[in-house]
Amino acid sequence: MINIQHFKELQKKSSHSYHQQKALIKKVLLGKTVYCDVCKGLLSLKLSENSSTASIYCAKGCTSIQLEVDG
């Protein structure tokens, strides 16, 4: 049986992680300098050739976020 308190804690951590990642993506897309939390390397933005996807990543690969781009 699932413990409701553990479930609520997991929801809270998941929500916090989502909002942190959303803020990081927003900063990168605004052109601000953002560093990887793990290796402290500079995060870069790369648009795909077909312009339907983009990625935010550090040189070592600690951070790798894939984005779908509309339009």
URHUUR-V512870 format. One record per helix or strand of 3 or more residues. SS is the DSSP state (2 for helix, 1 for strand). FROM is the first residue (numbers start at 1). LEN is the number of residues. If there is no record, write none. Layout:
SS | FROM | LEN
SS | FROM | LEN
This chain:
2 | 4 | 26
1 | 44 | 4
1 | 53 | 5
1 | 64 | 5
